[in-house]
Amino acid sequence: MTSSSDVISTNVLSDYLTRQELAAQLHKTVRTIDRMTLAGDAPPPTRIGRTTLYRRDAVLAWLRSREQSARSPRRGGAR
């Protein structure tokens, strides 16, 4: 039988992704995620000691902020 304190302790990080999980979701390597984070071009990280986590809501907001309309001009292409 599990107590309510056991349930709480196992769910406290359910809204967070590890670097590895984020990399897998974005089809990137962990090294790329690290570079993006250092450059400030990644979702905001949460650090607990040496562990870096990413809040799912922050990842979704970051993805939405990167959306482009279909009419956005192409970079470096012919017009």
C-alpha positions as a Markdown table, in Angstrom:
| # | Residue | x | y | z |
|---|---|---|---|---|
| 1 | Met | 0.0 | 0.0 | 0.0 |
| 2 | Thr | 1.3 | 3.4 | -0.9 |
| 3 | Ser | 0.8 | 6.5 | 1.3 |
| 4 | Ser | -0.2 | 9.9 | 0.0 |
| 5 | Ser | 3.3 | 11.2 | 0.6 |
| 6 | Asp | 4.7 | 8.5 | -1.7 |
| 7 | Val | 2.3 | 9.6 | -4.5 |
| 8 | Ile | 3.3 | 13.2 | -4.1 |
| 9 | Ser | 7.1 | 12.5 | -4.1 |
| 10 | Thr | 6.8 | 10.5 | -7.4 |
| 11 | Asn | 4.8 | 13.1 | -9.2 |
| 12 | Val | 6.6 | 16.3 | -8.2 |
| 13 | Leu | 8.7 | 16.4 | -11.3 |
| 14 | Ser | 6.1 | 15.0 | -13.8 |
| 15 | Asp | 5.8 | 18.5 | -15.4 |
| 16 | Tyr | 9.5 | 18.6 | -16.2 |
| 17 | Leu | 11.7 | 17.1 | -18.9 |
| 18 | Thr | 15.4 | 16.1 | -18.5 |
| 19 | Arg | 17.9 | 17.3 | -21.1 |
| 20 | Gln | 17.8 | 13.8 | -22.6 |
| 21 | Glu | 14.0 | 13.8 | -22.8 |
| 22 | Leu | 13.9 | 17.3 | -24.4 |
| 23 | Ala | 16.6 | 16.3 | -26.9 |
| 24 | Ala | 14.6 | 13.2 | -27.9 |
| 25 | Gln | 11.4 | 15.2 | -28.3 |
| 26 | Leu | 13.1 | 17.9 | -30.5 |
| 27 | His | 15.1 | 15.3 | -32.4 |
| 28 | Lys | 18.4 | 16.9 | -31.3 |
| 29 | Thr | 21.4 | 15.7 | -29.4 |
| 30 | Val | 21.9 | 16.5 | -25.7 |
| 31 | Arg | 25.0 | 18.4 | -26.8 |
| 32 | Thr | 22.9 | 20.6 | -29.2 |
| 33 | Ile | 20.5 | 21.3 | -26.3 |
| 34 | Asp | 23.4 | 22.3 | -24.1 |
| 35 | Arg | 24.7 | 24.7 | -26.8 |
| 36 | Met | 21.2 | 26.2 | -27.4 |
| 37 | Thr | 20.8 | 26.7 | -23.6 |
| 38 | Leu | 24.2 | 28.4 | -23.3 |
| 39 | Ala | 23.4 | 30.6 | -26.3 |
| 40 | Gly | 20.0 | 31.6 | -24.8 |
| 41 | Asp | 18.2 | 29.9 | -27.7 |
| 42 | Ala | 16.4 | 27.2 | -25.7 |
| 43 | Pro | 13.5 | 27.0 | -23.3 |
| 44 | Pro | 14.4 | 28.4 | -19.9 |
| 45 | Pro | 16.1 | 25.7 | -17.8 |
| 46 | Thr | 15.5 | 24.9 | -14.1 |
| 47 | Arg | 18.7 | 23.8 | -12.4 |
| 48 | Ile | 18.7 | 21.7 | -9.2 |
| 49 | Gly | 22.3 | 21.1 | -8.3 |
| 50 | Arg | 23.9 | 19.6 | -11.4 |
| 51 | Thr | 20.6 | 18.5 | -12.9 |
| 52 | Thr | 19.0 | 20.6 | -15.6 |
| 53 | Leu | 15.3 | 20.3 | -16.2 |
| 54 | Tyr | 12.8 | 22.0 | -18.6 |
| 55 | Arg | 9.2 | 22.7 | -17.6 |
| 56 | Arg | 6.9 | 21.3 | -20.2 |
| 57 | Asp | 4.8 | 24.5 | -20.3 |
| 58 | Ala | 7.9 | 26.6 | -20.8 |
| 59 | Val | 9.0 | 24.3 | -23.7 |
| 60 | Leu | 5.5 | 24.7 | -25.3 |
| 61 | Ala | 5.6 | 28.5 | -24.9 |
| 62 | Trp | 9.2 | 28.5 | -26.4 |
| 63 | Leu | 8.0 | 26.4 | -29.4 |
| 64 | Arg | 5.0 | 28.8 | -29.9 |
| 65 | Ser | 7.3 | 31.8 | -29.8 |
| 66 | Arg | 9.3 | 30.3 | -32.7 |
| 67 | Glu | 6.3 | 29.8 | -35.0 |
| 68 | Gln | 6.5 | 31.6 | -38.3 |
| 69 | Ser | 3.7 | 32.5 | -40.6 |
| 70 | Ala | 3.5 | 30.9 | -44.0 |
| 71 | Arg | 4.2 | 34.3 | -45.6 |
| 72 | Ser | 7.4 | 34.9 | -43.7 |
| 73 | Pro | 10.2 | 35.9 | -46.2 |
| 74 | Arg | 12.9 | 33.3 | -46.7 |
| 75 | Arg | 16.4 | 34.1 | -45.6 |
| 76 | Gly | 18.9 | 34.5 | -48.3 |
| 77 | Gly | 16.6 | 33.2 | -51.0 |
| 78 | Ala | 15.5 | 34.8 | -54.3 |
| 79 | Arg | 12.3 | 36.8 | -54.2 |
